[in-house]
Structures are given as structure tokens and as C-alpha cells.
């Protein structure tokens, strides 16, 4: 199975596992991207969601309602699936390794720290860019085939993000969703 097929299978299963009772309160799906052990060769996608109830509970702790609604720090941070994690998804981790190798981007860790920026830094950036684009394509796929809408009963934006928000996050999120669906989030990122 290709890495993209693995992502689609696990993500579809994860979103479809949301109960009807929970679905009513969900306003956003989270595609949180991080690197396992801070290793750029091990990007991981964690799929979760946030609810209106959690948003309301977070307002008092946030600087304003928009921060409580859109800042991941205030979300449930649940994990419906953790795709590519070596311990939790070893099949996905193996598929990810094959995928990065097939892209010609797998590298061995340099022994001298000064070699990292010169040799590994640009390759790590390419891995990140490819992984981010793959996650954007996955979100579009889930919208296009109706997994999100059929499970949640309506269209809900998928936020493709890291811990920090910046213009690249806004652009990825726009690309991951039907036009206009993530406008409130992207406006918050751009005006924040």
C-alpha cells in the first residue's frame, strides 16, 4: 500500500468513527502536523477535532473568542488517528519511509552538526513541503468524496496546521477546503 493510500484509509476510518452525538458539536477538524522526535524524516499527522462546547469552556482562558475558537492550544487535542507514528502506526511509518525514499529524499543523519544545515536542511524542507501537500490533498479528498459531510452532517473546515500559525498555514488550509469554508480561520491567522 502506498503512503497516500494508507493516509486515506486511516483518515477515512478515523473521521467515520465519530459518533452522531459528537458530530453535532464539532465545528472544525484538525490535521496537526509534527515530526516524531523532532526528526524531519518522521512527519506525523494527528487527526482530531474541536467542539462548540470546548470553545465555550475556553473563552475565559483565551485573549478573545477568536483565539479560543481557532488556536489549537485551546482545543480538545484529541487524536482520532496518529498516522506515521513509529509506535502507534508502524505500518504507516514504514509506508512513509518508503515514500520519502521513493522521492529520493531519505538521508542518513550527518555526524558533524555543521553538516546538517548544508546538506540536510534543504532536504528536510523538501520532505516537509511534500508531507504538507500530501495532507492538503488528503483533506480535499475527504471533502470531495463526502466523508466529512456524511459523518458530521455538514461541511466543516479541516485546519492543516502546526503549533504555530503563519501565512503558510492559512494557504494550506485554504487549499485543503472548498472555497470559503475556512475563511474565518484564515482571517484570524492573517489578522492576528
C-alpha positions in Angstrom: 0.0 0.0 0.0 1.3 3.5 -0.8 1.7 6.1 1.9 -1.1 8.2 0.3 -3.4 5.1 0.3 -2.5 4.4 3.9 -3.4 8.0 4.8 -6.7 7.8 3.0 -7.6 4.5 4.7 -6.7 5.6 8.2 -8.2 9.1 7.9 -11.5 7.8 6.4 -11.7 5.3 9.3 -10.9 8.0 11.9 -13.4 10.5 10.6 -16.1 7.9 10.1 -15.7 6.7 13.7 -17.1 10.0 15.1 -20.4 9.3 16.7 -23.6 11.1 15.7 -23.8 12.6 19.2 -20.3 14.1 19.0 -20.7 15.1 15.3 -23.4 17.7 16.2 -21.0 19.7 18.3 -17.9 19.6 16.0 -17.1 22.8 14.1 -13.5 22.0 12.9 -11.3 19.0 12.0 -7.7 19.3 13.0 -4.8 17.9 10.8 -1.9 18.6 13.2 1.5 18.0 11.6 4.5 17.4 13.7 7.8 15.5 13.5 8.3 12.5 15.7 11.4 13.0 17.9 12.0 16.3 16.0 13.2 14.2 13.1 12.2 15.8 9.7 12.3 12.3 8.2 9.4 11.3 10.5 6.5 13.6 9.9 3.3 12.6 11.6 -0.3 13.6 11.0 -2.6 13.6 14.1 -6.3 13.9 13.2 -8.7 15.3 15.8 -11.5 17.9 16.1 -12.8 20.6 18.3 -16.3 21.2 19.6 -18.5 24.2 20.3 -18.6 23.0 24.0 -14.8 23.1 24.3 -14.8 26.5 22.5 -17.2 27.9 25.1 -15.2 26.4 28.0 -12.0 28.0 26.7 -13.2 31.6 26.2 -12.3 32.6 29.8 -8.7 31.4 29.3 -8.1 33.0 25.9 -7.4 36.6 25.0 -10.6 36.7 23.0 -13.3 34.5 21.5 -11.5 34.1 18.1 -8.4 32.8 19.9 -10.5 30.3 21.9 -12.2 29.2 18.6 -9.1 28.9 16.4 -6.0 28.4 18.5 -5.1 24.7 18.8 -3.8 25.3 22.3 -7.4 25.7 23.5 -8.8 22.7 21.6 -9.6 19.2 22.8 -6.4 17.9 21.2 -7.9 14.5 20.9 -6.5 12.1 18.4 -8.8 10.0 16.3 -5.7 8.8 14.4 -1.9 9.4 14.6 -0.6 8.5 11.2 3.0 7.6 10.7 3.9 7.4 14.4 6.5 4.6 14.8 4.8 3.1 17.9 1.1 3.8 17.2 1.2 3.3 13.4 4.2 1.1 12.4 2.7 0.2 9.0 2.2 3.9 8.3 5.8 4.7 9.5 7.1 2.0 7.1 5.0 3.4 4.2 6.2 6.9 5.0 9.8 5.7 4.9 9.3 4.0 1.5 7.5 7.2 0.2 10.3 9.5 1.3 12.9 7.1 -0.2 11.0 6.9 -3.5 11.0 10.7 -3.6 14.8 10.5 -3.3 14.8 12.5 0.0 15.8 9.9 2.6 19.1 10.7 4.2 21.4 9.4 6.9 22.0 11.7 9.8 25.3 13.6 9.4 27.9 13.1 12.1 29.0 16.8 12.3 26.4 19.4 13.3 27.8 21.9 10.8 27.0 19.5 8.0 23.3 19.5 8.9 22.4 22.9 7.6 24.5 22.5 4.4 23.3 19.0 3.5 20.2 18.0 5.4 18.4 21.3 5.9 17.3 21.7 2.2 16.3 18.0 2.0 14.3 18.3 5.3 12.5 21.3 3.8 11.6 19.3 0.8 10.2 16.4 3.0 8.2 18.9 4.9 6.8 20.5 1.7 5.8 17.1 0.3 4.2 16.0 3.5 2.3 19.2 3.9 1.0 19.0 0.3 0.0 15.3 0.9 -2.0 16.3 3.9 -3.7 19.1 2.0 -4.6 16.6 -0.8 -5.9 14.2 1.9 -8.2 16.8 3.3 -9.5 17.7 -0.2 -10.1 14.1 -0.9 -12.1 13.7 2.3 -14.2 16.6 1.3 -14.6 15.5 -2.3 -15.7 12.0 -1.5 -18.1 13.3 1.2 -16.5 11.5 4.2 -16.6 14.7 6.4 -20.1 15.9 5.3 -21.7 12.4 5.6 -20.2 11.8 9.1 -20.7 15.3 10.6 -23.9 16.1 8.7 -22.5 19.3 7.2 -19.3 20.7 5.7 -16.7 21.5 8.3 -13.3 23.0 7.7 -10.1 21.0 8.0 -7.3 23.1 9.5 -3.9 21.8 8.3 -1.5 23.2 11.0 1.4 23.0 13.3 1.7 24.5 16.8 2.4 28.0 15.4 0.2 29.8 12.9 1.5 31.8 10.0 0.7 32.6 6.3 1.7 29.2 5.1 -0.8 27.6 7.4 -3.6 29.9 6.1 -2.7 29.0 2.5 -2.6 25.3 3.2 -5.9 25.4 5.0 -7.5 27.3 2.1 -6.2 24.7 -0.4 -7.5 21.9 1.8 -11.1 23.0 1.9 -13.8 24.1 -0.5 -13.7 27.8 -1.3 -14.8 30.0 1.6 -15.2 27.1 4.1 -12.1 28.1 6.2 -12.4 31.9 5.8 -13.0 32.6 9.5 -9.9 30.7 10.4 -7.6 32.2 7.7 -8.8 35.7 8.5 -7.9 35.1 12.2 -4.4 33.9 11.2 -3.8 36.8 8.8 -5.1 39.5 11.2 -3.6 38.0 14.4 
